[in-house]
């Protein structure tokens, strides 16, 4: 009896070590190198490839059907450009930076709303964004009556938790402006 109990205890210890070892490698083994949201040469996450600050672990951007919110496509995070206005000088080329600066001025001039954040958003042209397909853009914003525009056009915003987390249904590339009441 003692030998069988000892054998079962040793077996449990050996199996638990195997589970721990496989769990330690599961995080990096799941995604191919193409989808890792970091620069392998520096080992750091470039800011250009990150979504809004609340979403750091998402390995990509989902594109969904507007009609029923089912998955249409997936954009790996290293192909997504999402640059906050304050970082544009360091991360965008001159032509895009000038267009973004002009759109930012127009966004700040909207009366009755407080501009919380502005981002330059872009994905490669081979991914579809239009009235029938939207990118699921997650963000956080304080205040009430949160609204989002893309290139000055309002888009649908859905509250995730009833407080500060939201999803915007982005249907175009360009300047994303996030507003709330003051």
C-alpha positions in Angstrom: 0.0 0.0 0.0 2.8 2.4 0.9 4.6 1.7 -2.3 1.5 2.4 -4.4 0.9 5.7 -2.6 4.6 6.7 -3.1 4.4 5.8 -6.7 1.3 7.9 -7.3 2.9 10.9 -5.5 6.0 10.7 -7.7 3.9 10.3 -10.8 1.9 13.4 -9.8 5.1 15.4 -9.3 6.5 14.4 -12.7 3.3 15.2 -14.6 3.0 18.6 -12.9 6.5 19.5 -14.0 5.6 18.6 -17.6 2.5 20.8 -17.5 4.5 23.7 -16.0 7.2 23.4 -18.7 4.6 23.3 -21.5 2.7 26.3 -20.1 5.9 28.4 -20.0 6.4 28.0 -23.8 2.8 28.1 -24.9 2.6 31.9 -25.0 5.3 32.3 -27.7 4.7 29.1 -29.5 1.0 29.9 -30.4 1.6 32.7 -32.9 3.9 32.5 -35.9 6.7 35.0 -36.1 4.8 37.1 -38.6 2.1 37.9 -36.1 4.3 38.8 -33.1 3.7 42.5 -32.2 7.4 43.3 -31.6 10.5 44.1 -33.6 12.7 41.0 -33.4 15.8 43.1 -34.1 15.4 45.2 -31.0 13.1 43.0 -28.9 10.8 46.0 -28.3 7.2 46.8 -29.2 7.2 49.7 -31.7 4.5 52.4 -30.9 3.4 52.6 -34.5 2.2 49.0 -34.4 0.1 49.3 -31.2 -3.5 50.0 -30.9 -4.9 52.4 -28.3 -3.2 52.0 -24.9 -5.8 49.8 -23.2 -5.2 47.0 -25.7 -1.6 45.8 -25.5 -2.0 42.0 -25.8 -4.2 41.8 -28.9 -2.1 40.2 -31.7 -4.1 41.8 -34.4 -7.0 43.9 -35.6 -10.3 42.3 -36.4 -12.4 43.3 -39.4 -16.0 42.4 -39.1 -19.2 42.5 -41.2 -21.3 45.5 -40.3 -24.5 43.5 -40.8 -24.0 40.8 -38.2 -20.6 41.5 -36.5 -19.1 38.2 -37.8 -15.4 37.9 -38.6 -14.4 38.9 -42.1 -10.6 39.3 -41.9 -7.7 39.7 -39.5 -4.9 42.2 -39.8 -1.6 41.3 -37.9 -0.7 44.1 -35.5 2.6 44.8 -37.2 0.7 46.0 -40.3 -1.5 48.4 -38.3 -0.5 52.1 -38.0 -2.1 53.8 -35.0 -0.2 56.9 -34.0 -1.3 59.4 -31.4 -1.0 63.1 -32.5 1.7 63.8 -30.0 3.9 61.1 -31.5 3.3 62.0 -35.2 6.5 64.0 -35.6 8.7 61.0 -34.8 6.7 58.3 -36.5 5.0 59.5 -39.7 6.4 60.7 -42.9 6.1 64.4 -43.8 3.1 64.2 -46.2 1.0 62.1 -43.8 2.1 64.2 -40.8 0.9 67.4 -42.5 -2.5 65.9 -43.5 -2.8 64.6 -39.9 -2.0 68.1 -38.5 -4.7 69.7 -40.6 -7.3 67.1 -39.6 -6.3 67.6 -36.0 -6.9 71.4 -36.2 -10.3 70.7 -37.6 -11.1 68.2 -34.9 -10.1 70.6 -32.1 -12.4 73.3 -33.6 -15.6 71.2 -33.1 -17.7 73.2 -30.7 -19.5 71.6 -27.7 -17.2 68.6 -27.5 -13.9 68.0 -25.8 -11.3 66.3 -28.1 -9.8 63.6 -25.9 -7.4 61.9 -28.4 -6.6 61.9 -32.1 -4.9 59.1 -33.9 -3.6 58.5 -37.4 -5.0 55.1 -38.4 -4.0 53.0 -41.4 -3.9 49.4 -42.6 -2.7 48.1 -45.9 -5.0 48.6 -48.9 -5.6 44.9 -49.4 -7.7 44.8 -46.3 -11.3 45.9 -46.8 -12.8 48.9 -44.8 -16.1 50.3 -46.1 -19.7 50.7 -45.2 -20.1 46.9 -45.0 -16.9 46.1 -43.2 -15.4 47.7 -40.1 -12.3 47.5 -38.0 -13.0 46.8 -34.3 -11.2 49.7 -32.7 -11.0 49.4 -28.9 -10.2 52.5 -26.8 -10.8 54.1 -23.4 -12.3 57.5 -22.8 -13.5 59.4 -19.7 -16.5 61.7 -19.8 -20.0 61.3 -21.1 -21.5 61.3 -24.6 -18.4 59.7 -26.1 -18.3 60.1 -29.9 -15.8 59.1 -32.5 -15.2 60.5 -36.0 -13.0 59.2 -38.9 -11.9 62.0 -41.2 -14.7 64.2 -39.7 -17.5 61.6 -40.3 -19.2 60.2 -37.2 -19.0 56.4 -36.7 -20.9 54.0 -34.4 -19.5 53.7 -30.9 -20.5 50.9 -28.5 -19.8 50.9 -24.7 -18.1 47.8 -23.5 -18.4 48.1 -19.8 -20.8 51.0 -19.3 -18.0 53.3 -18.0 -14.8 54.0 -19.9 -14.2 51.2 -22.4 -15.6 51.4 -25.9 -15.5 49.9 -29.4 -15.6 52.1 -32.4 -16.7 50.7 -35.8 -14.0 52.2 -38.0 -15.0 52.2 -41.7 -12.1 54.2 -43.2 -8.4 54.9 -42.9 -7.3 58.4 -41.7 -7.7 60.6 -38.6 -9.7 59.1 -35.7 -10.9 61.8 -33.3 -12.4 60.8 -29.9 -14.6 63.3 -28.2 -16.6 63.6 -25.0 -18.5 66.3 -23.1 -16.2 68.5 -21.0 
